[in-house]
Amino acid sequence: MEQSLSHPEFRSPWRTATLVASSIAAIELVVLVVVGISLLAEPVARHVTRTAEAKEYAVTPKRRQRPRSAPRDSLAPRSR
């Protein structure tokens, strides 16, 4: 007859240690992501604002208009 190993006597202390270590690592990851976002948010926002202002207030050169050529005669004979 087979018996399962779920009995508390056969449980390894490594399983509990692994779950605790994984939980701590997940919490550290969340903290690092939040700190990284908060540190990068201000410089990135400043850069985006400066770029947008530079594009908005940029002086665009006026396009020179080419002189128009004389109109072609629409009734001119076509060469065949």
N, C-alpha and C positions, 0 to 999 in steps of 0.2 A: 504494500500500500504506500502511495506517495504522500508526502507531507510538504506543505508549503513552508517557505522560510520567512513568513511574515511574523513569526513569533518574536517578541521583544528580545529574547535571549540571543537571537541570531542577527540582530540589527547591528550594523557597523557604525561606530561613532563617526566614521568618515562621511557618511551621508549627511548627517546633521551639520558637520563642519563645512561641507561643500555648499549646502543651502545657505548657510550664514554668510560665507564668503561671497557667494553669487549675489546675495541681496545687498551686501555692502558695496560691491563693485557697481551694481546697478544704480544705487543712490549716488555714488561718486560720479558716475557718468552724467547723471541728470544735473548735478551741481556744476560740473565742468562745462556742460553745454550752456547752462544759464549764465555762468560767469563769462564765458566766451562771447555770447551774444551781447551781454551788457557792455563788455569792453569794446566790441567792434561796432556797436550800433551808432555811437556818437560820431566817430570819424567817417564812417560810411555815409551817414546822413549829411554831414558837412560837405563831403565831396559831391554828393548828388545835388545838393542845393547850389553849390558853386557852379557846377557844370550846367545846371538848368538856367541859372542866372546868366551865365556867359552866352548860352545859346539864345536866350530871350533878348538880351540887350546888345547882341553883336551887331556891328555895323556891316550891312551887306552892301557890296559895291553895286552901283547902278549899272544895268546892262546897257551897253551902247547899242543903239539901233543902227542897223545897216541901212544905207541909203537904198531906197527902192529902185529897182531897175524900171526902165520904161515898159509899159504894158505891151504885151505881145498882141499882134493883130489876130483876132480869132478867126478872121476870114482868109487868112493867108493860105495859099494853095499848098497842098501836101505833095511831097515828091513820091512818086511811085516806083 
